[in-house]
Amino acid sequence: MDEIRLDDIVQMRKLHPCGSDQWKVIRIGADVKIKCLGCGRIVMMDRSVFVKRRKKVLQPGPVPEAETLKRMLNEGGTP
């Protein structure tokens, strides 16, 4: 399954009525909540629907802190 991060900036396949196709992921879980970067409208959809409608990730969100610590420990570094 494709990774979805909080604060991802994504491009959707269809334009929003305001003319923008760029959205920011503001909540993830079973559902994904996204905010239009053109007009600020917030939309919530099922994760599977989101993955189908997403065209590409324009700017990935930050890596979660727990994942960063795990990577550091696997590479032999100390937190």
C-alpha positions in Angstrom: 0.0 0.0 0.0 1.2 3.5 -0.8 2.4 5.5 2.2 0.4 8.5 3.2 2.0 11.1 5.6 0.5 13.9 7.5 1.2 17.2 5.8 1.7 15.7 2.3 1.0 18.1 -0.5 -0.7 16.0 -3.2 -2.0 16.6 -6.7 -5.4 15.0 -7.4 -6.6 13.7 -10.8 -9.5 16.1 -11.1 -9.6 19.9 -10.5 -11.6 21.2 -7.6 -14.4 23.7 -8.7 -12.1 26.5 -7.4 -9.6 25.5 -10.1 -6.9 24.0 -7.8 -5.7 20.4 -7.9 -3.3 20.7 -4.9 -4.4 19.5 -1.5 -2.7 19.1 1.9 -3.3 15.9 4.0 -4.5 17.1 7.5 -5.7 13.7 9.0 -4.9 10.1 8.3 -6.5 6.9 9.5 -9.2 4.7 8.0 -10.4 8.0 6.3 -8.2 10.7 4.9 -9.0 14.4 5.4 -7.5 16.8 2.9 -7.7 20.6 2.6 -7.8 22.4 -0.8 -4.8 24.8 -1.1 -6.8 27.0 -3.4 -10.0 27.8 -1.4 -9.5 26.0 2.0 -12.3 23.5 1.6 -11.9 20.4 3.7 -12.9 17.0 2.3 -12.9 13.6 4.0 -12.8 10.3 2.0 -12.0 6.7 2.4 -8.3 5.8 2.2 -8.8 3.5 -0.8 -10.7 6.3 -2.7 -8.0 8.8 -1.8 -5.2 6.5 -3.2 -7.2 6.0 -6.4 -7.8 9.7 -6.9 -4.3 10.9 -6.0 -2.2 11.6 -9.0 1.2 12.2 -7.3 2.8 13.5 -4.1 4.2 17.0 -4.8 5.9 17.5 -1.4 6.1 14.7 1.1 5.3 15.4 4.7 7.9 15.1 7.4 9.0 11.6 8.5 7.4 10.7 11.9 9.7 11.1 14.9 9.3 7.4 15.8 10.4 6.3 12.3 13.4 8.7 12.4 14.6 7.2 15.8 14.2 3.7 14.4 16.3 4.5 11.4 19.0 6.1 13.5 19.2 3.0 15.8 19.3 0.6 12.8 22.3 2.6 11.3 24.2 2.4 14.6 23.8 6.0 15.6 22.6 7.1 19.0 19.6 9.3 19.5 
